[in-house]
């Protein structure tokens, strides 16, 4: 089997496994450990040895572009040299925002995070729609092989931003192959720099090359220029198409010291890079800590295990994996809940769901340690918000009718009912409240009579004290048939 077919088959398997991850197939979540945002050292070392093979084998968005480009009729994909510094400029912006304590540009441009949002925002709702339609049709014929699936909640703002990026990537892939990787992706720009010094690389043997340009037409990254007999290694994603298509075996993947000619040195790019590194090295000295960007406007509700808004915002890459695995669909992508700096990071919306008392799915799924893992006992005591009760909206107070929905769903009995004047009135215990939002979710009034507000720093609630109910002793019944 040709080497590019082996690479393509491996990439396709990895791509399918990544999709399964976002449908909560936990057995394949080990792949998350090899994404750049989760394991920078591994990816950089891998690139330093093998070049940008990460982009063609382990990056789900890159593999997605390869699949789309298969349907393209445009075979000439050389990227003009004056466009090639755009991704370095984006990399600089991403790095500056990271130093200042914001993940906003990582959330927007990182390929893994972007792929996760595409799955959660576009693919998952579509899959749920098809599944639920089949369930409805089949149950009418007494076939119960399917069950309804609740799709993740997607705001119109998140959907709009994601669909714009999706369309851009779709058009770019059809027109010019890996255009997003080599023109926009900041991870691709960084790995392109590292790949120039990789142990293994591609090079052209001048004496064997007959200038047929088959490799140049086939190259999905547009990095081969046969007229100059050069390969721009910083743009090469290691697809091996050129190696297999060359009729004279003039292109080789071998040790760096065996290379005779790679791409010509781009001194303008190198000056830009050195200047950027010098600026970035000096800039942190003027910044005492990452809290230059603070979230002072509002307190969004973040998942249990996030510790604090600052810790969560400083580590979350916006991959939306927690959104896709949440069984109650209470987690959604933020738009302006954290202000502009927390764009696309997850937030809990208690008008759409509640945080299950018996669930640790988001903790188990998070690959970036933005949500720390705790056992179920500790998780039940994490206080993510504080409730506030508004008597002026409550049905019991305004209409003198029994309700008690909030007390019925509260897992810690932080909301309980007290009988007075033949009615049961809601009362609250703040010390055992964990801010799960179940009370707010079921409250029937508009506006809500009970609302949970997020905490900047999570606290620990007291263990719930459940009232012991004395049951009457069982009587022996000889006539009982079982």
N, C-alpha and C positions, 0 to 999 in steps of 0.2 A: 504493500500500500504506500502511496506517495506521502511524503511528510506533511504536506499542507492539508491532506485529507485527514490524517491523524489529528492534527491540530484543530481542524474544523469540527471533527466528531467530539473531541474533548471539550471544546468551547460550547457546543450545542448541549451536551450533557450538563455542564456547569450552569448554563442559562436556564434550563428546565428546573434544575435544583434550586436556583435562586427564586424562581417564581413560586415553587412549593414552599419556600421559607415564609413568604408573605401570605400563604394560606395556612400558616401555623403547623407545618410539618416539621416538628422539632428535631427529627433525626438528622437533618441535613444542615442544621444551623452552625456546624463547625466551619462552613465556608465563610461566615461572617468574620471569623478571626483573621482572614487573609485580605480583607478590604483595607484600602489605604488609611481611611479615617479611623480604623480600629487597630491597625497594626502598622504604623509608619515604618518602624525599623525593619520588619520583615520585607515589606514591599521595596524599600530602598535597597536592601541587600540583594534581594532577588533581581532587581533591575541592574545593580552594579555587576552582577555575574552574567545574566542572560540578556540584558537589554530590555526593551519594553514589551516583553512577552506577557507581562501582567495585563496589558491593555487588550491583548488578543485572546487570552485564556481565562482570566479571572475577573475582568471588569464586565458586569452584566450589560451596562449601557453600550460599551464598545461592541460586544457580541451582537446586541440588538441592531446596531448600525450595520454590521456585516451582513446580517440576515436581510435587512431592508435593501442594502446596496446590490444584492443578488438580482433584484428586479429592475435595476437601472440599465438604461440603454447607453448612458454616457460612459465611455471607456477611457477618455483622456482626463486625468485628474491631477495634473501638476498644479500645485498651489503657488501663486505668484509670490516672489520673495518679499515684496513690500507688505504682504499680509502676515508674514510669519512672526512678527513681533507682537501681534495683538494678544496672544495667549500669555506672553511674558508680562504684559501690562496688567492683564487680569490677575495673574499670579501675584504680582506686586500688591494690588488692591486687596486681595484675599489675605495676604500675609500681614498687611498693615492693620486690617480690621481684626485679625486674630490677636495681634499684639495688644490692641486696644481693648480686647476682651469681648469681642462680638463674633459670633459664628454666622452672621447674616449671609456673607458671600459664599462661605462653605456650604451653607444650607441650600443656596440657590444653584451653585455651579458644580458641586461635587457629584461625579457620575453615579456613585452608588446611591446617594441620597435622592438624586433626581429620578433614578430608576425606581426606587421605592415609592416615591410619590406618584409616578405614572401607574404603577401596579395598584396602589391603594385608591387613587382618585379616579382612574379610568377603567382599568381592567377588572378590579374587584367588584365595583358596582354593576358593570356589564355582566359579569359572571353570576352575580346574585340575581339579577333580573332574569337571565335565562333559566337558572335553577328554580326560581320561584314560579316562573311560568310553567315549566315542566311539572312541578309539584302540583300546581292547581289543576292542570289538565289531567294528570294521571290519577289524582285522588278522585276525580269524577268517575273513573272507571275502577275504583277500589284497588288501585295499585299504589302502594305506599313505600316505594323504594327511595323516594327523595323526601327531604324535609326542608321547610323554608329557612332561608339564611338572611340574617339582618345585615345589610351592607353598611360599611363605615359611613358616618355622617361627613359630608363634604360641603363646605361653604362655597358659595358662588365665587368668592374671591380666590380661594385656593384652587378651585377647579379651573378658573379662567387663566391663572398664572401657569398652572401645570399644562393645560391644553396648548397654550402658546408655545412653551418649550417643546412639547411633544411634536407639534406641527413643524417647528423650526428644525428639529432633529430629523424628522421624517423627510422633509424637503432637501435638507443638506445631504442626507445619506443617499437619496436617489440621484442627486445632482453631482455630488463629489465625494462619495464614499465616507471616509472618516473625517469629514470637515469639522464636525464639532470637537473631536478629540484634538485636532491640530490647530484649531483656530480660537477655541473658547475655553476648553477644559484646563483649569489650573493644575490639576494633577498630571495631566499629560505634559504640560509645560515643564513641571518639576522633574518628572521622570525622563523627559527628553534631555534635560541637562545632565542628569546622572548617567544616562545610557551612552553618552559620548565617551565615558571612561569604563564601560563595561568590559568584562573579560572576554565575552563572546560577542561578535558583531558580524554584520553582513558587509561584503565588499565585492567589487567587480574586478575580474581579471581582464586587463586591457587586451592581452594577446589573444584571448579566446573569444572576446565579444565581437559579434559581427554587425552590431547596431541595427538589429531587426526591430527593436523597440517593443517586443512582445511584453517584456517585463514592465516597461514604463506604462503601457496601456492597462496592464493587469493590476498594477500597484494600487491598493485601496487607500493608501495614505498620501499618494502623490509626491513621494519623496525621491523618486529615481529620475535622473536626468541623463539619458544615454548620450546626448550630444557632448556632454562634459565628462561622461563616464564617472558620475558621482552618485552616491546615495547619502541623502541627508539623514544621518543616524538619529538625530533628535526627533524626527518625525516618523521614523520607521516603527511600526507596531509589531513586527515579528510575525507576520502571517504566513511566511514561507511560500507565498504564491509565485514570487519571482524565481525562487530556487528551482521549483518544479517545472515551471513553464519554459525556462531557458533551454533551447535546443542544443547548446554547446557547453552547458554547465559552467557558464562564465560567472555566475553569481554564487558565492559560497558563504556559508555561516561557519565561522571558525574563530580561533583564538585571536585576540586583539593584536598581538605582536606579529602575526602573519599578514596583517592587512597591508596592502600596498598603497591603496588610495581610497579614501572615504570622501565625505563632502568637503568642499572648500570651506575654510574658516570664515565665518561671518563676524568681522571685527566690530561692526556697529552693534550687533546683538550682544557681543561680549562686553563692550563698553557699557551698554545699557544694564547688563546683568551685574557687572562689578559696581557700578554706581548705585544700583538698587541694594546690593548687599551691604555696601558701606553705609547707606542711609538707614537700613533696617538694623544694622548692628549698633548704630549710635542712638537710634530712636528710643529703644526701651530704657535707656539711661534717664530719659526725661519723664518716663512714666513710672510712678512708684508702684503701682499695681494695676491689675486688670480691671479694677472697679471704676475706671474712667467713665465707662458707660454703665450707668445704674438704671434700674427699672423703678423709677419713682412715681410713675403716673398711676399705675394700678397694680393690684396683686392678683395675677392670674392663678388659677388652681392647677398645680402641677401634680404628676403621679406620685403615689407613695414610694418612698425610697429615693426621691430626688434630693433630699436633705434641705436644699434652699433654692430659691429662684436663681441666685447667682451661680451656684454649683451646676444647676440644670442647664442654664443658658450658656455656660462656659464649656460644657461637654457635649451637649446634644447636637447632632449633625443633621437633624431633620429628615432621617431616613424613613420615618413613619411606620417602622416595623411594629412599634407598640400600638399604633392606630389599627393596624390590620389584625392583630391578635386579640385585642380587647373584646371579651365576650358580650359586654353590655353596650359597646359602641359609645362609651362616654368620652373617649379621647378623640380629638380631632386636630387637624393642623391649624395653628394660629395664623391669623392675618395681622391684626393690629393689637391683639390682646397683650403682647409684651412691648408694644410700640414697634416701630419699624425694625429695631435691632433684633427682635426675636421672630422674624418672619419665617413661617413654615415649621416652627418648633411646636411640638404637641402641647395641648392644653385640654383640661377637662371642662365639659359643658354639661352641667347638671340639669339643664332644661331638655337635654337629649338622652340622658342616661344617668347611671350612678356607678360609683366604684364598689364592686362586689366585695363583701366582707371575707369571702372564702377564696379569693383569687390572687395569684401572684404572676399572672401572665406577662404583664409589661416588664416586671423585674427580670423574669426569666429570658425575655426576648431581647432586651436592650444590649446592643453590642459595644456601646461606647462608654459604659459605666456612668451615663447621665442619670440612670435609674439603678441604684445599687440593689443587690440581691439580699433579701432577708427571708428567714423562714416564716411560715404562716403565722406563728404565734406573735412574733415581733411586728409583723406587718399589720396585724389587727390593732396594735396600739399606736401606730403612726398617725399623728394628728395633722392632716393636710389642710384643714380649714376650720373656721369657727362659724357656728350658725347664729342667726339672729331671727327672732320671732316677732312678727308684726300683728298685734291683736286687731288693728283696725281693718285688716283684710280677711281675717279668719272667719269662716262660716259660722263656727260655734259662737263667736262674739257678735257678729253682725246680724246673722239671721236666726240665732238661737236654735240651730239644728246640730245634731250630733254628726261628727265626721270621723276623726281619729285616724285618718289615713297615714299621717306622719308617724304616729306612735306605733302603728302596726308594722311598718317596714323598718323601723330603726333597729339595727342589729345589736346595739349596745344599751338600749333602753335609755338613751340620752333624752329622748322625747317620751313622755308618759302622760297618762290621762288622770285627772283628779275630778271626782264627781262633786258637783255643786249645783244646787237648785235644779235637780233632776237632769242635769246635762253633764257631759264629760268634757272638761276643758284641757287643752294641751299645756303641759309644763315642760321645762327643759332643765337638763343637768349638763353644764358645760364641761365639767371635769372628765366625763366619760365619753364625750362626743369626739369622734375621729374625723368629722367633716366629709363623710362618704357621699353625701348629697342625695341619699335615698329619699329623705323627707321632702326636699325641694322638688325632686323629680315627680313624686306622686301627688304633690299638693295641687288640688283642683282649681284654686283661685287664680285670678289674673288681676293685678300682679300677684306674685307668690306671697303667701303668708309667712313662709319660712324660707330663708335664703342662707346659703353657705358662702362665706367670703374666704379667699385664699390667704395663706400665711406666707410671709417672706421666708421664714425659717420654720421648718416643720418641728413639731413638738411631740412629746410622748403623753398619751392620754392614760388615765387610770384604768385598770382592768374593770370591765363591766360587772356589776353586781346584780345578778338575776334573782328575782323574788322566787322563793321556793314555794311551790304549790303542793299542799297536802292533799293527797288522794285518799278516798275512803278505802279501807281494807277490802280485799277481794273475798267474797263469800264462796264457800265450796258449793258447787252445783253438780250433783251427781248425774243430773239429767242432761248436762251440756254435751252435745254430740261429739265434740272434737277434743 
